[in-house]
Amino acid sequence: MNGKVVNKQWLKNMLQPLRDYQLQCGYPSVFVGEFSTLRWKNGVAQWLADFTSSFNEWNWDWTYFNYGDPDQYGSQGWSDVDL
């Protein structure tokens, strides 16, 4: 992304201030809502695995968002993507 490597470590570094705030305030979880990606983009399976595994590791709740055309963003066709 803009010449930067976007991987699980990048994501965790980006979200660490929110994680710190969660722990400081004693909140049991954070809700991450309405994120998605086009299912045919390169690296999408790893991107989703990195995001969701990070959220799960921190016990955060999350919802994948199907925007508009379910064939582009939704679950139809995910069977051909190795998650």
DSSP file (Angstrom, degrees, kcal/mol; ACC not computed):
  #  RESIDUE AA STRUCTURE BP1 BP2  ACC     N-H-->O    O-->H-N    N-H-->O    O-->H-N    TCO  KAPPA ALPHA  PHI   PSI    X-CA   Y-CA   Z-CA
    1    1 A M    >         0   0    0      0, 0.0     3,-2.0     0, 0.0     0, 0.0   0.000 360.0 360.0 360.0 116.2    0.0    0.0    0.0
    2    2 A N  T 3   -     0   0    0      1,-0.3     3,-0.1     3,-0.0     0, 0.0   0.867 360.0 -49.3  51.1  40.4    1.7    3.2   -1.2
    3    3 A G  T 3  S+     0   0    0      1,-0.3     2,-0.3     0, 0.0    -1,-0.3   0.452 115.5 117.0  83.1   0.2    5.0    1.4   -1.4
    4    4 A K  S <  S-     0   0    0     -3,-2.0     2,-0.6     1,-0.0    -1,-0.3  -0.754  71.1-114.4-101.8 148.7    4.7   -0.1    2.1
    5    5 A V        -     0   0    0     -2,-0.3     2,-0.8    -3,-0.1     5,-0.1  -0.715  28.7-158.2 -79.1 120.7    4.4   -3.8    3.0
    6    6 A V        +     0   0    0     -2,-0.6     2,-0.2     4,-0.1    -1,-0.0  -0.892  35.3 132.1-104.8 108.8    1.0   -4.4    4.5
    7    7 A N  S  > S-     0   0    0     -2,-0.8     4,-2.5    43,-0.1     5,-0.2  -0.738  72.0 -74.3-140.7-171.4    1.1   -7.6    6.5
    8    8 A K  H  > S+     0   0    0     -2,-0.2     4,-2.7     1,-0.2     5,-0.2   0.889 128.5  50.5 -61.3 -40.3    0.0   -8.8    9.9
    9    9 A Q  H  > S+     0   0    0      2,-0.2     4,-2.3     1,-0.2    -1,-0.2   0.904 109.9  50.5 -65.9 -40.0    2.7   -7.0   11.8
   10   10 A W  H  > S+     0   0    0      2,-0.2     4,-2.3     1,-0.2    -2,-0.2   0.930 111.9  48.7 -59.5 -45.7    1.9   -3.7   10.0
   11   11 A L  H  X S+     0   0    0     -4,-2.5     4,-2.3     1,-0.2    -2,-0.2   0.934 111.1  48.4 -60.8 -47.7   -1.7   -4.1   10.9
   12   12 A K  H  X S+     0   0    0     -4,-2.7     4,-1.1     1,-0.2    -1,-0.2   0.882 111.1  50.9 -64.0 -37.5   -0.9   -4.8   14.6
   13   13 A N  H  < S+     0   0    0     -4,-2.3     3,-0.3     1,-0.2    -1,-0.2   0.909 111.2  48.9 -63.4 -41.2    1.4   -1.8   14.7
   14   14 A M  H  < S+     0   0    0     -4,-2.3     4,-0.2     1,-0.2    -2,-0.2   0.880 117.3  40.5 -65.6 -38.3   -1.4    0.4   13.3
   15   15 A L  H >X S+     0   0    0     -4,-2.3     4,-2.2     1,-0.2     3,-0.6   0.534  87.4  96.0 -89.4  -7.2   -4.0   -0.9   15.7
   16   16 A Q  H 3X S+     0   0    0     -4,-1.1     4,-3.1    -3,-0.3     5,-0.2   0.857  79.2  56.3 -56.7 -40.0   -1.7   -1.0   18.8
   17   17 A P  H 3> S+     0   0    0      0, 0.0     4,-2.1     0, 0.0    -1,-0.2   0.902 110.2  46.2 -59.3 -38.0   -2.9    2.5   20.1
   18   18 A L  H <> S+     0   0    0     -3,-0.6     4,-2.5    -4,-0.2    -2,-0.2   0.908 112.5  50.4 -68.2 -41.1   -6.5    1.2   20.1
   19   19 A R  H  X S+     0   0    0     -4,-2.2     4,-2.3     2,-0.2     5,-0.2   0.920 110.3  50.0 -61.1 -44.3   -5.4   -2.0   21.8
   20   20 A D  H  X S+     0   0    0     -4,-3.1     4,-2.7     1,-0.2    -1,-0.2   0.913 111.0  49.2 -60.4 -43.1   -3.6    0.0   24.4
   21   21 A Y  H  X S+     0   0    0     -4,-2.1     4,-2.4    -5,-0.2     6,-0.3   0.909 109.0  53.2 -62.9 -43.0   -6.6    2.2   25.0
   22   22 A Q  H  X>S+     0   0    0     -4,-2.5     5,-2.0     1,-0.2     4,-0.9   0.936 113.7  41.9 -56.1 -48.7   -8.8   -0.9   25.3
   23   23 A L  H  <5S+     0   0    0     -4,-2.3     3,-0.3     1,-0.2    -2,-0.2   0.887 112.5  53.8 -68.9 -39.3   -6.6   -2.4   28.0
   24   24 A Q  H  <5S+     0   0    0     -4,-2.7    -1,-0.2     1,-0.2    -2,-0.2   0.888 114.9  40.7 -61.3 -40.4   -6.1    0.9   29.8
   25   25 A C  H  <5S-     0   0    0     -4,-2.4    -1,-0.2    -5,-0.2    -2,-0.2   0.559 110.1-121.4 -87.5  -9.0   -9.9    1.4   30.1
   26   26 A G  T  <5 +     0   0    0     -4,-0.9    -3,-0.2    -3,-0.3    -4,-0.1   0.738  50.6 164.1  76.8  22.0  -10.6   -2.2   30.9
   27   27 A Y      < -     0   0    0     -5,-2.0    -1,-0.2    -6,-0.3    -2,-0.1  -0.553  35.8-143.0 -73.3 136.6  -12.9   -2.7   28.0
   28   28 A P  S    S-     0   0    0      0, 0.0     2,-0.3     0, 0.0    -1,-0.1   0.769  73.3  -6.1 -72.2 -24.2  -13.5   -6.4   27.3
   29   29 A S        -     0   0    0     -7,-0.1     2,-0.4    31,-0.1    31,-0.2  -0.964  56.1-130.6-158.6 170.5  -13.6   -6.1   23.5
   30   30 A V        -     0   0    0     -2,-0.3    31,-2.0    29,-0.2     2,-0.6  -0.984  23.7-135.6-126.8 140.7  -13.5   -3.8   20.5
   31   31 A F  E     -a   61   0A   0     -2,-0.4     2,-0.7    29,-0.2    31,-0.2  -0.885  15.2-168.0-100.7 122.6  -16.0   -4.1   17.7
   32   32 A V  E     -a   62   0A   0     29,-3.0    31,-1.9    -2,-0.6     2,-0.3  -0.938  20.1-180.0-108.2 111.4  -14.5   -3.8   14.2
   33   33 A G  E     +a   63   0A   0     -2,-0.7    31,-0.1    29,-0.2    32,-0.1  -0.815  42.9  14.9-119.1 154.5  -17.4   -3.4   11.7
   34   34 A E  E    S+     0   0A   0     29,-0.5     2,-0.4    -2,-0.3    -1,-0.2   0.910  70.8 144.1  58.0  56.1  -17.9   -3.0    8.0
   35   35 A F  E     +a   64   0A   0     28,-1.1    30,-2.4    -3,-0.2     2,-0.3  -0.931  15.6 145.3-115.8 149.6  -14.5   -4.0    6.5
   36   36 A S        -     0   0    0     -2,-0.4     2,-0.3    28,-0.2    30,-0.1  -0.953  26.8-151.5-163.7 178.3  -14.2   -5.9    3.2
   37   37 A T        -     0   0    0     36,-0.3     2,-0.4    -2,-0.3    -2,-0.0  -0.976  39.4 -87.1-155.6 159.1  -12.2   -6.3    0.1
   38   38 A L    >   -     0   0    0     -2,-0.3     3,-1.5     1,-0.1    35,-0.2  -0.597  39.6-136.8 -69.8 129.8  -12.8   -7.3   -3.5
   39   39 A R  T 3  S+     0   0    0     33,-2.4    -1,-0.1    -2,-0.4     6,-0.1   0.671  97.2  53.9 -70.1 -16.4  -12.5  -11.1   -3.5
   40   40 A W  T 3  S+     0   0    0     32,-0.2    -1,-0.3     4,-0.1     3,-0.1   0.426  79.7 117.3 -97.8   1.8  -10.4  -11.4   -6.6
   41   41 A K  S X  S-     0   0    0     -3,-1.5     3,-1.6     1,-0.1     4,-0.2  -0.371  78.1 -95.1 -68.1 147.3   -7.6   -9.0   -5.5
   42   42 A N  T 3  S+     0   0    0      1,-0.2    -1,-0.1     2,-0.1    -2,-0.1  -0.398 108.1  11.1 -61.3 133.6   -4.1  -10.4   -5.2
   43   43 A G  T 3> S+     0   0    0     -2,-0.1     4,-2.5    -3,-0.1    -1,-0.2   0.555  83.4 133.7  78.9   8.6   -3.4  -11.5   -1.7
   44   44 A V  H <>  +     0   0    0     -3,-1.6     4,-2.8     1,-0.2     5,-0.3   0.873  68.4  54.3 -63.2 -37.7   -6.9  -11.1   -0.4
   45   45 A A  H  > S+     0   0    0     -4,-0.2     4,-2.2     1,-0.2    -1,-0.2   0.922 112.9  42.9 -63.0 -42.9   -6.9  -14.5    1.4
   46   46 A Q  H  > S+     0   0    0      2,-0.2     4,-2.9     1,-0.2    -2,-0.2   0.898 112.4  54.1 -68.7 -39.8   -3.8  -13.5    3.4
   47   47 A W  H  X S+     0   0    0     -4,-2.5     4,-2.4     2,-0.2    -2,-0.2   0.939 112.3  43.4 -58.2 -49.1   -5.1  -10.0    4.0
   48   48 A L  H  X S+     0   0    0     -4,-2.8     4,-2.9     1,-0.2     5,-0.3   0.905 113.5  51.3 -65.0 -41.2   -8.4  -11.4    5.5
   49   49 A A  H  X S+     0   0    0     -4,-2.2     4,-2.2    -5,-0.3     5,-0.3   0.911 111.1  48.5 -62.4 -41.8   -6.5  -14.0    7.5
   50   50 A D  H  X S+     0   0    0     -4,-2.9     4,-1.8     2,-0.2    -2,-0.2   0.935 115.4  44.2 -62.9 -47.0   -4.2  -11.4    8.9
   51   51 A F  H  X S+     0   0    0     -4,-2.4     4,-2.4    -5,-0.2    -2,-0.2   0.973 118.0  41.2 -62.1 -56.0   -7.0   -9.1    9.9
   52   52 A T  H  X S+     0   0    0     -4,-2.9     4,-2.6     1,-0.2    -1,-0.2   0.858 114.0  51.6 -67.9 -35.1   -9.3  -11.7   11.4
   53   53 A S  H  X S+     0   0    0     -4,-2.2     4,-2.4    -5,-0.3    -1,-0.2   0.880 110.7  49.8 -69.3 -34.8   -6.6  -13.6   13.2
   54   54 A S  H  X S+     0   0    0     -4,-1.8     4,-1.7    -5,-0.3    -2,-0.2   0.936 112.4  47.1 -65.3 -45.7   -5.4  -10.3   14.8
   55   55 A F  H  <>S+     0   0    0     -4,-2.4     5,-3.3     1,-0.2    -2,-0.2   0.928 114.5  47.0 -60.6 -44.8   -8.9   -9.5   15.8
   56   56 A N  H ><5S+     0   0    0     -4,-2.6     3,-1.4     3,-0.2    -1,-0.2   0.889 107.7  56.1 -65.1 -39.5   -9.5  -13.0   17.2
   57   57 A E  H 3<5S+     0   0    0     -4,-2.4    -1,-0.2     1,-0.3    -2,-0.2   0.870 112.3  42.3 -60.0 -37.7   -6.1  -12.9   19.0
   58   58 A W  T 3<5S-     0   0    0     -4,-1.7    -1,-0.3    -5,-0.1    -2,-0.2   0.318 115.9-115.7 -91.9   7.7   -7.1   -9.8   20.9
   59   59 A N  T < 5 +     0   0    0     -3,-1.4     2,-0.3     1,-0.2    -3,-0.2   0.836  61.5 156.6  60.7  35.2  -10.7  -11.1   21.5
   60   60 A W      < -     0   0    0     -5,-3.3     2,-0.3    -6,-0.2    -1,-0.2  -0.679  41.1-126.7 -90.0 146.2  -12.2   -8.3   19.3
   61   61 A D  E     +a   31   0A   0    -31,-2.0   -29,-3.0    -2,-0.3     2,-0.3  -0.680  34.2 178.8 -87.9 146.1  -15.5   -8.8   17.7
   62   62 A W  E     -a   32   0A   0     -2,-0.3     2,-0.4   -31,-0.2   -29,-0.2  -0.987  21.5-156.9-149.5 156.8  -15.7   -8.2   14.0
   63   63 A T  E     -a   33   0A   0    -31,-1.9   -28,-1.1    -2,-0.3   -29,-0.5  -0.983  17.4-138.2-137.5 123.6  -18.1   -8.2   11.1
   64   64 A Y  E     -a   35   0A   0     -2,-0.4     2,-0.5   -30,-0.2   -28,-0.2  -0.667  27.3-138.5 -77.0 134.1  -17.2   -8.7    7.4
   65   65 A F        -     0   0    0    -30,-2.4     2,-1.0    -2,-0.4   -28,-0.2  -0.848   9.1-153.8-106.2 126.7  -19.3   -6.2    5.3
   66   66 A N        -     0   0    0     -2,-0.5     2,-0.6   -30,-0.1     8,-0.1  -0.827  19.6-163.2 -96.6  98.1  -20.9   -7.2    2.0
   67   67 A Y        -     0   0    0     -2,-1.0     2,-0.6     2,-0.2     6,-0.3  -0.741  49.1 -53.3 -89.7 120.6  -21.2   -3.9    0.2
   68   68 A G  S    S+     0   0    0     -2,-0.6    -2,-0.1     5,-0.1     3,-0.0  -0.361 122.5  47.6  64.3-105.1  -23.6   -3.8   -2.8
   69   69 A D    >>> -     0   0    0     -2,-0.6     4,-2.0     1,-0.2     3,-1.4  -0.616  65.4-158.9 -80.2 110.5  -22.8   -6.6   -5.2
   70   70 A P  H 3>5S+     0   0    0      0, 0.0     4,-0.8     0, 0.0     6,-0.5   0.737  90.3  62.7 -64.2 -20.4  -22.3   -9.8   -3.3
   71   71 A D  H 345S+     0   0    0      2,-0.1   -32,-0.1     1,-0.1    -3,-0.1   0.773 110.6  38.4 -74.3 -24.1  -20.3  -11.3   -6.1
   72   72 A Q  H <45S+     0   0    0     -3,-1.4   -33,-2.4    -5,-0.1   -32,-0.2   0.886 138.6   8.1 -88.8 -45.2  -17.6   -8.6   -5.6
   73   73 A Y  H  <5S+     0   0    0     -4,-2.0   -36,-0.3    -6,-0.3    -2,-0.1   0.633 111.8  80.1-112.6 -19.8  -17.5   -8.3   -1.9
   74   74 A G  S  <<S-     0   0    0     -4,-0.8   -35,-0.1    -5,-0.5    -9,-0.1   0.123  90.5 -87.0 -90.6-163.4  -19.6  -11.0   -0.4
   75   75 A S  S >  S+     0   0    0      2,-0.1     3,-2.0     3,-0.1     4,-0.3   0.661  87.3 106.9 -83.6 -17.4  -19.4  -14.7    0.3
   76   76 A Q  T 3  S+     0   0    0     -6,-0.5    -2,-0.1     1,-0.3     0, 0.0  -0.455  90.9  15.4 -62.5 128.4  -20.5  -15.9   -3.1
   77   77 A G  T >  S+     0   0    0     -2,-0.2     3,-1.5     1,-0.0    -1,-0.3   0.376  87.1 118.3  91.6  -5.5  -17.5  -17.4   -4.8
   78   78 A W  G X   +     0   0    0     -3,-2.0     3,-2.2     1,-0.3     5,-0.2   0.704  57.6  80.5 -68.1 -15.9  -15.3  -17.6   -1.7
   79   79 A S  G 3  S+     0   0    0     -4,-0.3    -1,-0.3     1,-0.3    -3,-0.1   0.762  88.9  54.9 -61.9 -21.8  -15.1  -21.3   -2.2
   80   80 A D  G <  S+     0   0    0     -3,-1.5     2,-0.5     2,-0.1    -1,-0.3   0.406  95.5  80.1 -91.4   4.2  -12.4  -20.7   -4.8
   81   81 A V  S <  S-     0   0    0     -3,-2.2     2,-1.2    -4,-0.1   -41,-0.0  -0.950  81.2-132.6-110.8 126.6  -10.3  -18.7   -2.3
   82   82 A D              0   0    0     -2,-0.5    -3,-0.1     1,-0.2    -2,-0.1  -0.653 360.0 360.0 -83.0  97.8   -8.2  -20.6    0.2
   83   83 A L              0   0    0     -2,-1.2    -1,-0.2    -5,-0.2    -4,-0.0   0.400 360.0 360.0 -94.2 360.0   -8.9  -19.1    3.6
